[in-house]
Amino acid sequence: MSAGRKLLAGVWVLFLPCHVLAADRYWVGTNSVNWNSTANWSDTTGGACGFSVPGASDNAIFDTGASNNCTVNANASVLGLILASGFTNTVTQGNNIQITVGNGGFAQSGGIFVGSNTNITFNSTATFAGGAFTNTSGLMVSRAAFTNVTDTTVFYHNGGRVQFKCNWNTKPVVTPGSFVFYDAELTCNGDTSRWYINGLMVVTNNLIMSDAGGYSSGGLEWGNINVYGNVSMLTVYWGNGNDNGGSTHIRLKGTADQSIIVTAAGHFPGIEINKPSGILYFGGSGSEIVVQDDWLWISGDGLVHSNKTLYHYTNYWQDKNCTPGPYSYGSVRMSFSS
């Protein structure tokens, strides 16, 4: 081969896409607990250490070959993060350290994961089938199916927010099982994006609908959400179209006062007020609370309507219930789409 051709071949190899170097990396931890140390990673389970720290094209795997705990002591972005069933140690997110998991997804069936105070982002599926998971006290973002498979994972909300933020024109399913969230935020991106709630979601503090990405995007289908804090609608796009707000029932069940807060005229799915005690307030800068499934007042100590309009808006092919309860509203409007 001529010198020129050798030079071109060398240049071509130099610029090969980095994904060809993708690998599985197994935590061994024989040197220390530090994630960001090649002395703790192997290319086989329980194997010799000295391999690269997992990066954006690699799966980080914790299994029976681990001999130590792990502290994520530098911002980590990996293809997949796996805590296997035989893993018995702990993975701890360091303070002010971000963890991002790519298209390989997050899967836990063993071990303990302890979040700290900074973002955790799952850009693909998050699957729980064992072990214990403590959320960050900051923000955890989930962009695809979020599944409590066997209801054997112990979940601690840690006072953090979980943002279910689906990708463009997708319809992921959340299966909470026994998980209890502190704050939950639902947002969609695209004209047909929707979240499906498989079973019951429990939110001990606030539920937020926000930042949907375009006309007719956003919506909640299937199950129910029990909320013990406030419910907020922060976007005009949620459910604003033929797909509507969805069939899920948001159930206000707190014993203290609660608020439905609207800053934009997005469309809620169904709403139930089933409070053992406490007053319901209508709040926010918006003028209307728009509901596209049932509005059901079951119990509660009173309503402060703040001169807002309850707008029960349904599609013409649907029969929905409106049970206003014994309290006065600022105004009520009802209509059907054509």
C-alpha positions in Angstrom: 0.0 0.0 0.0 1.3 3.5 -0.9 2.2 6.0 1.8 -0.8 8.1 0.8 -3.2 5.2 1.1 -1.8 4.3 4.5 -2.3 7.9 5.6 -5.9 7.9 4.4 -6.6 4.6 6.1 -5.2 6.0 9.3 -7.3 9.1 9.1 -10.4 7.0 8.4 -9.8 4.9 11.5 -9.1 8.0 13.6 -12.6 9.3 12.7 -14.6 6.1 13.2 -17.8 6.8 15.2 -17.3 6.5 18.9 -20.2 4.0 19.2 -18.0 1.2 17.9 -16.2 1.4 21.2 -19.4 0.7 23.2 -19.0 -1.9 25.9 -20.5 -3.4 29.0 -18.7 -2.3 32.2 -19.1 -4.3 35.4 -18.6 -2.8 38.8 -16.1 -4.7 40.9 -15.0 -2.0 43.4 -11.9 -3.7 44.6 -10.0 -0.4 44.9 -12.5 2.0 46.4 -16.1 3.1 46.3 -15.5 5.8 43.6 -17.4 5.4 40.4 -15.0 7.6 38.5 -12.0 5.3 38.8 -10.8 2.7 36.2 -9.5 0.7 39.1 -13.0 -0.3 40.0 -14.4 -1.4 36.6 -14.0 -4.6 34.6 -15.2 -5.9 31.2 -16.6 -9.1 32.8 -18.5 -9.8 36.0 -16.0 -10.1 38.9 -13.1 -9.8 36.5 -9.9 -8.0 36.6 -10.1 -4.2 37.0 -8.5 -1.4 35.0 -11.1 -0.9 32.3 -12.6 2.4 31.3 -15.3 4.1 33.4 -18.7 3.6 31.6 -19.7 6.4 29.3 -22.6 7.4 27.2 -22.3 4.3 24.9 -21.8 1.8 27.7 -23.9 -0.2 30.1 -23.0 0.1 33.8 -23.8 -3.2 35.4 -23.9 -4.0 39.1 -24.2 -7.8 39.8 -22.8 -10.6 41.9 -19.3 -9.7 40.9 -19.4 -6.5 43.0 -17.3 -6.5 46.1 -18.0 -3.0 47.4 -20.5 -0.2 47.4 -20.3 2.5 44.8 -20.6 6.3 45.1 -21.2 8.2 41.8 -18.6 10.9 42.4 -18.7 12.6 39.0 -21.5 13.4 36.6 -22.4 10.1 34.9 -24.0 9.6 31.5 -24.4 5.9 30.5 -26.3 4.0 27.9 -27.9 1.7 30.5 -27.8 1.3 34.3 -28.5 -2.2 35.6 -28.7 -3.3 39.3 -29.1 -7.1 38.8 -30.9 -9.5 41.1 -27.7 -10.8 42.7 -26.3 -7.4 43.6 -26.4 -6.8 47.4 -24.5 -3.5 47.7 -25.5 0.1 47.5 -25.1 2.7 44.7 -25.2 6.2 46.0 -25.6 9.4 44.0 -23.1 11.9 45.2 -24.3 15.4 46.2 -24.6 17.8 43.3 -23.8 14.9 40.9 -26.1 14.3 37.9 -27.0 10.8 36.5 -28.3 10.4 33.0 -29.3 7.0 31.5 -29.8 6.7 27.8 -31.6 4.3 25.4 -30.4 1.2 27.3 -32.7 2.1 30.1 -32.6 1.7 33.9 -33.4 -1.7 35.4 -33.3 -2.7 39.1 -34.0 -6.1 40.5 -31.5 -6.1 43.4 -29.3 -3.9 45.5 -30.0 -0.4 46.9 -30.0 2.9 45.0 -29.8 6.1 47.0 -30.4 9.4 45.3 -29.1 12.7 46.6 -30.1 16.3 45.7 -29.5 16.5 42.0 -31.2 15.4 38.7 -31.6 11.8 37.7 -32.7 11.4 34.1 -34.1 8.2 32.5 -34.2 8.9 28.7 -35.7 5.4 28.1 -37.6 2.8 30.2 -37.2 2.6 33.9 -38.1 -0.9 35.3 -38.2 -1.9 39.0 -38.4 -5.6 40.0 -36.6 -5.7 43.4 -34.2 -4.0 45.8 -34.7 -0.5 47.2 -34.7 2.9 45.4 -34.5 6.3 47.1 -35.3 9.1 44.8 -33.3 12.3 44.5 -34.7 15.1 46.6 -34.4 17.2 43.4 -35.8 16.2 40.0 -36.1 12.7 38.5 -37.1 12.8 34.8 -38.7 9.7 33.2 -39.2 9.9 29.4 -40.6 6.4 28.6 -42.4 3.5 30.3 -42.0 3.6 34.1 -42.8 0.1 35.5 -43.0 -1.3 38.9 -43.0 -4.9 37.6 -43.4 -7.1 40.7 -44.2 -4.6 43.4 -41.1 -5.9 45.3 -39.0 -2.7 45.0 -39.2 -0.5 48.1 -39.5 3.1 46.8 -38.7 6.2 49.0 -39.8 9.5 47.4 -37.3 11.6 49.5 -39.4 14.7 49.0 -38.4 14.9 45.3 -40.3 15.5 42.1 -40.8 12.9 39.4 -41.4 14.5 36.0 -43.0 12.1 33.5 -41.9 13.8 30.3 -42.7 11.7 27.2 -41.0 12.1 23.9 -42.5 13.3 20.7 -45.7 11.6 19.8 -45.3 8.7 22.2 -47.8 7.1 24.6 -45.9 5.6 27.5 -47.4 3.7 30.4 -46.8 4.4 34.1 -47.3 1.4 36.3 -46.8 2.7 39.9 -47.8 -0.3 41.9 -47.2 0.6 45.6 -44.8 3.5 44.8 -45.9 6.7 46.4 -44.6 10.0 44.9 -44.1 13.3 46.6 -44.5 15.7 43.7 -45.4 14.4 40.3 -45.4 16.4 37.0 -46.8 15.2 33.7 -45.8 16.8 30.4 -46.0 15.7 26.8 -44.4 16.7 23.5 -46.3 16.3 20.2 -49.8 16.3 18.8 -50.7 12.7 19.9 -48.6 12.3 23.1 -50.4 10.9 26.1 -49.6 9.2 29.4 -51.4 6.0 30.4 -51.8 5.3 34.1 -51.9 1.6 34.8 -53.6 1.3 38.1 -53.5 3.9 40.9 -50.9 6.6 41.2 -50.5 8.2 44.7 -49.1 11.7 45.1 -48.7 12.9 48.7 -48.0 16.5 47.7 -48.6 18.3 44.4 -49.6 17.1 40.9 -48.7 19.4 38.0 -49.6 19.3 34.3 -47.2 21.5 32.4 -45.4 22.4 29.2 -47.0 20.2 26.6 -45.5 20.6 23.2 -48.3 21.5 20.8 -52.0 21.6 20.0 -53.9 18.6 21.1 -50.9 17.2 23.0 -51.1 15.9 26.5 -53.7 13.8 28.2 -54.2 11.1 30.8 -55.8 7.7 30.2 -56.8 4.6 32.1 -56.3 4.7 35.9 -56.7 7.1 38.8 -54.4 9.6 40.6 -55.0 10.2 44.3 -53.6 13.7 45.2 -53.2 15.0 48.8 -51.8 18.4 47.9 -52.6 20.8 45.1 -53.4 20.1 41.4 -52.0 22.6 38.9 -52.6 23.2 35.2 -49.8 25.3 33.7 -50.2 24.9 30.0 -52.9 25.8 27.4 -52.1 22.7 25.3 -52.8 19.9 27.7 -55.7 17.9 26.2 -56.7 20.9 24.0 -58.0 19.0 20.9 -59.9 16.0 19.8 -58.0 13.6 22.0 -59.2 15.7 25.0 -57.9 15.6 28.6 -58.4 11.9 28.9 -60.3 9.3 31.0 -58.2 9.3 34.1 -59.8 10.6 37.3 -57.7 13.0 39.5 -59.0 12.5 43.0 -58.4 15.1 45.6 -58.4 13.2 48.9 -56.5 15.3 51.4 -57.7 16.1 54.9 -56.2 19.6 54.8 -57.3 22.4 52.4 -56.4 21.8 48.8 -56.3 23.9 45.6 -56.9 23.5 41.9 -54.6 26.0 40.4 -54.9 27.1 36.7 -52.6 29.6 34.9 -53.7 28.4 31.5 -56.8 26.8 29.9 -55.5 23.3 29.5 -58.0 20.5 29.8 -58.1 18.3 32.9 -59.4 14.7 32.5 -61.9 13.7 35.2 -61.8 15.3 38.7 -63.2 13.9 41.9 -63.4 15.8 45.2 -63.5 13.2 47.9 -62.0 14.9 50.9 -62.7 13.7 54.4 -62.2 17.3 55.6 -60.8 20.6 54.4 -61.8 23.2 51.8 -61.2 23.2 48.1 -59.9 26.5 46.6 -59.9 27.5 43.0 -56.6 29.5 42.4 -54.2 30.8 39.9 -54.4 33.5 37.2 -56.6 31.5 34.8 -60.3 32.2 34.6 -61.6 28.7 33.8 -61.1 25.2 35.1 -61.8 23.0 32.1 -62.7 19.4 32.7 -63.3 16.9 29.9 -64.3 13.8 31.8 -66.5 13.6 35.0 -66.6 16.4 37.6 -67.7 14.6 40.8 -68.1 16.3 44.2 -68.4 13.5 46.8 -67.3 15.1 50.0 -65.4 18.1 51.4 -66.0 21.0 53.8 -66.5 23.8 51.3 -65.6 25.4 48.0 -64.0 28.8 47.5 -64.5 29.5 43.8 -62.6 32.8 43.5 -65.1 33.8 40.7 -63.6 31.2 38.4 -65.7 29.3 35.9 -66.1 25.5 36.0 -66.2 24.7 32.3 -67.3 21.1 31.7 -66.4 20.5 28.0 -66.9 17.1 26.5 -66.8 15.5 23.1 -70.2 15.0 21.4 -69.9 11.2 21.4 -69.3 10.9 25.2 -71.7 10.9 28.2 -70.1 12.5 31.2 -71.3 13.2 34.7 -71.3 16.6 36.5 -72.1 16.3 40.2 -71.5 19.8 41.6 -72.2 19.1 45.3 -73.9 21.4 47.8 -71.7 24.5 47.2 -71.9 27.6 45.1 -69.7 28.2 42.0 -68.7 31.5 40.4 -70.2 30.3 37.2 -70.6 27.0 35.4 -70.4 26.5 31.6 -71.1 23.3 29.7 -70.6 22.5 26.0 -70.0 19.7 23.6 -67.4 19.6 20.8 -68.8 19.3 17.3 
